[in-house]
């Protein structure tokens, strides 16, 4: 039985979550300058890089970068739109670019071989 916590796809998700959290906290730190926020960012960053390394060793660097970095873009976009109410600040061209990023993730995920090293 495989351990789902150690699966490469779980690590892709972990990278996205850790990076989104660090990006969001980075914005909060620059707005509020609270020490605990900065310490949280410093604690999260190494975990994000370690998770990315795990993904890279299973998918290869190119695919790992495309999967995780695209999700890393989408996570903060969703936080900005849904949590911080920034939708009205985005142009149609920017929204179209975001939709293309989501499409790229779908293509990479749906058409990837099921066997991952």
C-alpha positions in Angstrom: 0.0 0.0 0.0 1.4 3.4 -1.0 1.7 6.2 1.5 -0.3 9.1 0.0 1.7 11.6 2.1 4.9 10.7 0.4 3.4 10.6 -3.2 4.9 13.1 -5.6 1.5 14.5 -6.3 1.1 15.3 -2.6 4.4 17.1 -2.7 3.2 19.1 -5.7 0.2 20.1 -3.6 2.4 20.8 -0.6 4.7 23.1 -2.7 1.7 25.1 -3.9 0.2 25.4 -0.4 3.5 26.4 1.3 4.4 28.9 -1.4 0.9 30.4 -1.5 1.0 30.8 2.3 4.5 32.4 2.2 3.5 34.8 -0.6 0.3 35.8 1.3 2.3 36.2 4.5 4.9 38.3 2.6 2.2 40.7 1.5 0.7 40.8 5.0 4.2 41.5 6.5 4.8 44.5 4.2 1.4 45.8 5.1 1.6 45.3 8.9 5.4 44.7 9.7 4.6 42.1 12.4 7.6 40.0 13.5 5.6 36.8 13.8 4.6 37.0 10.2 8.3 37.4 9.1 9.3 34.4 11.3 6.5 32.3 9.7 7.8 33.2 6.3 11.4 32.2 7.3 10.1 28.9 8.7 8.0 28.0 5.6 10.5 28.8 2.9 12.9 25.9 3.5 10.0 23.5 3.7 8.8 24.7 0.3 12.2 24.2 -1.3 12.5 20.7 0.2 9.1 19.7 -1.1 10.0 21.1 -4.6 13.2 19.0 -4.5 11.2 15.9 -3.8 8.9 16.7 -6.7 11.8 17.3 -9.0 13.5 14.0 -8.2 10.3 12.2 -9.2 9.0 14.2 -12.2 12.2 15.8 -13.4 13.1 19.5 -13.2 11.2 20.7 -16.2 7.9 19.0 -15.3 8.3 19.8 -11.6 8.8 23.4 -12.4 5.8 23.6 -14.7 3.5 21.9 -12.2 4.6 23.6 -9.0 5.4 27.1 -10.3 2.1 27.3 -12.2 0.2 26.3 -9.0 2.3 28.7 -7.1 1.0 31.5 -9.3 -2.6 30.3 -9.1 -2.7 30.0 -5.3 -2.0 33.7 -4.6 -4.3 34.7 -7.4 -7.1 32.9 -5.7 -6.2 34.3 -2.3 -6.1 37.8 -3.8 -9.4 37.4 -5.6 -11.4 35.4 -3.0 -9.9 36.5 0.3 -8.6 40.0 -0.4 -11.3 41.1 -2.9 -8.9 42.2 -5.7 -11.0 41.0 -8.7 -11.9 44.6 -9.7 -8.3 45.5 -10.0 -7.7 43.0 -12.8 -8.1 43.6 -16.5 -9.7 41.2 -18.9 -6.2 40.5 -20.4 -4.9 39.7 -17.0 -7.8 37.4 -16.3 -7.3 35.7 -19.7 -3.6 35.1 -18.8 -4.7 33.5 -15.5 -7.1 31.3 -17.3 -4.3 30.1 -19.6 -2.2 29.2 -16.6 -5.1 27.1 -15.2 -5.4 25.5 -18.7 -1.7 24.6 -18.6 -2.0 22.9 -15.3 -5.0 20.9 -16.6 -3.0 19.8 -19.7 0.0 18.8 -17.6 -2.1 16.9 -15.1 -4.5 15.1 -17.5 -1.9 14.1 -20.1 0.9 13.0 -17.8 1.9 9.4 -17.7 0.5 7.7 -14.6 3.9 6.1 -13.7 6.0 8.5 -11.8 9.5 7.4 -10.6 
